[in-house]
Amino acid sequence: MQHMDDAFTLLRQAVDLLPQDAVAENGQTVGDVREDIVRQEWEMALGVLIEIGDVHPVSVDFWELLAEAARQMMLDRSRRWCEWRSWEVRHGTVRATLSLAGAEEARRRAAFAADGRLRPMWDIGNRTAGGERELNIARLWVEYAQELGPGETADVRLAPLSPEQWRHLKCGDVITMHEAGPVAGTATVIEVLPPRA
């Protein structure tokens, strides 16, 4: 039977994967995380590690350690975010500013959870062999929000089901989101990063 480390050991292992000079946007350092661990501030340590990982290039291993630690601490949204970031390291990142159609224009009448569970279809300019429009599926994570509703705009991250079909996108491209029927939203690509793994 494989040995399973506890969340606290996983956090210590994740800290060891960071350069000593790594700093979060809010100024917290690797040293601060080590102090949080000594004080047994596990959730705080996890939060700072996530913030550092969001601004510094880190490995898949780093995100997987944090995802498992978050799972053990029953922090579901943090776990999903760490799994999401691990996926981005492996497959690349597409970020866009999404404006959802209003309730009167589209089928969506209520807000959706912004944590990567929605898997809409996207028109990203691909065509079938017969020249018809081909829709591609991508999970959607809304940045800095718990949900997004009709008529609202936010920056989003997309995790395509087939990342290789999205490689042609570049900043400024406009893509459309579809949820069975009329256009559900329009997004302008603001960042495309290649895989780092």
C-alpha positions in Angstrom: 0.0 0.0 0.0 1.4 3.4 -1.0 2.1 5.8 1.8 -0.1 8.9 1.8 1.3 12.1 3.3 -1.0 14.3 5.4 -1.9 17.8 4.3 0.7 19.5 6.5 3.5 17.4 5.0 2.2 18.1 1.5 2.3 21.9 2.2 5.9 21.6 3.5 6.8 19.7 0.3 5.2 22.4 -1.9 7.2 25.1 -0.1 10.4 23.2 -0.9 9.6 23.4 -4.6 9.6 27.2 -4.6 12.6 29.5 -5.1 13.5 31.2 -1.8 12.9 34.7 -3.3 9.3 33.9 -4.6 6.8 36.5 -3.5 3.0 36.7 -3.8 1.5 39.9 -5.3 0.5 41.0 -1.8 4.2 40.8 -0.7 4.0 37.5 1.3 7.1 35.4 0.9 8.2 31.8 1.1 9.5 32.7 4.6 6.1 33.8 5.6 4.6 30.5 4.5 7.2 28.6 6.5 6.2 30.7 9.6 2.5 29.9 8.9 3.4 26.2 8.9 5.3 26.5 12.2 2.3 28.2 13.7 0.0 25.5 12.2 -1.9 28.0 10.2 -2.5 25.4 7.5 -5.3 27.2 5.6 -3.4 30.4 5.5 -0.2 28.6 4.3 -2.3 27.0 1.5 -3.7 30.4 0.5 -0.3 32.0 0.3 1.2 29.1 -1.6 -1.7 29.4 -4.1 -1.0 33.2 -4.5 2.7 32.6 -5.0 2.0 29.9 -7.6 -0.4 32.2 -9.4 2.4 34.7 -10.1 5.5 32.5 -10.4 6.0 29.7 -12.8 5.6 26.5 -10.8 5.5 22.8 -11.7 2.6 20.4 -12.0 4.0 18.7 -8.9 3.5 21.9 -6.9 -0.1 22.2 -7.9 -0.8 18.5 -7.3 0.6 18.7 -3.8 -1.6 21.7 -3.1 -4.7 20.0 -4.6 -4.2 17.0 -2.4 -3.6 19.2 0.7 -6.8 21.2 -0.1 -8.7 17.9 -0.6 -7.6 16.7 2.8 -8.5 20.0 4.5 -12.0 19.8 2.7 -11.4 23.1 0.9 -13.2 22.1 -2.3 -12.9 25.4 -4.3 -9.2 25.6 -3.5 -8.8 21.9 -4.5 -10.5 22.6 -7.9 -8.4 25.7 -8.4 -5.1 23.8 -7.8 -6.3 21.0 -10.2 -7.2 23.7 -12.7 -3.7 25.3 -12.5 -2.0 21.9 -12.8 -4.0 21.4 -16.0 -2.9 24.8 -17.3 0.8 24.0 -16.7 0.3 20.8 -18.8 -1.9 22.2 -21.6 -1.5 26.0 -21.6 -3.8 28.8 -20.7 -6.4 30.8 -22.7 -7.7 33.8 -20.9 -10.5 36.0 -22.3 -12.9 38.8 -21.3 -16.4 37.2 -21.5 -19.6 39.2 -21.9 -22.7 37.1 -21.4 -25.8 37.9 -23.4 -28.7 39.3 -21.4 -31.5 37.0 -20.2 -33.8 38.4 -22.9 -31.3 37.4 -25.7 -30.1 34.0 -24.6 -31.5 30.8 -23.0 -29.5 31.4 -19.7 -31.7 33.0 -17.1 -29.6 32.5 -14.0 -26.0 32.8 -12.9 -23.7 29.8 -13.0 -21.0 28.8 -10.6 -17.7 30.3 -11.6 -15.5 27.4 -10.5 -14.7 25.4 -13.7 -17.7 23.1 -13.8 -19.5 24.7 -16.7 -18.5 23.2 -20.1 -20.0 25.3 -22.8 -19.3 25.0 -26.6 -17.2 27.7 -28.3 -16.9 29.0 -31.9 -13.2 29.6 -32.1 -13.1 29.7 -35.9 -12.6 26.0 -36.6 -14.4 24.3 -39.5 -15.3 20.7 -40.3 -13.8 19.0 -43.4 -17.0 20.0 -45.2 -16.5 23.7 -44.3 -19.2 23.9 -41.7 -18.7 25.7 -38.3 -17.3 23.4 -35.7 -17.9 24.1 -32.0 -15.2 23.1 -29.4 -15.9 22.4 -25.8 -13.9 24.1 -22.9 -14.5 24.3 -19.2 -14.8 27.9 -17.9 -13.4 29.4 -14.7 -14.4 33.0 -13.9 -11.6 35.0 -12.3 -12.3 36.8 -9.0 -16.0 35.9 -8.8 -18.1 33.1 -7.3 -20.7 33.2 -10.2 -21.5 35.0 -13.5 -25.0 35.8 -14.7 -26.7 37.1 -17.8 -25.6 40.5 -19.0 -22.4 40.4 -16.8 -18.8 40.6 -18.0 -15.7 39.1 -16.4 -12.2 37.8 -17.2 -12.3 34.0 -17.6 -9.9 31.1 -18.1 -10.7 28.3 -20.5 -9.7 24.7 -20.3 -10.4 23.2 -23.8 -11.3 19.5 -24.1 -8.9 19.4 -27.1 -6.2 22.0 -26.4 -4.5 21.4 -29.7 -7.5 22.8 -31.6 -7.2 26.1 -29.7 -3.5 26.8 -30.5 -4.2 29.2 -33.3 -5.9 31.8 -31.0 -4.1 35.0 -30.2 -4.7 38.1 -28.2 -7.6 40.2 -29.7 -9.4 37.2 -31.3 -13.1 37.2 -30.6 -14.8 33.9 -29.9 -18.4 33.0 -29.0 -19.9 30.9 -26.3 -22.8 28.6 -27.0 -25.2 26.8 -24.7 -27.8 25.1 -27.0 -29.2 27.7 -29.3 -28.3 31.4 -29.7 -25.0 32.9 -28.8 -24.7 32.8 -25.0 -21.7 35.2 -24.8 -18.8 36.8 -26.7 -15.2 36.7 -25.5 -12.1 38.6 -26.5 -8.9 36.6 -26.0 -6.5 38.6 -23.7 -3.8 36.0 -23.1 -2.6 32.7 -24.6 0.2 30.8 -22.9 1.7 27.6 -24.1 2.1 24.5 -21.9 5.0 24.6 -19.4 5.3 20.9 -18.5 
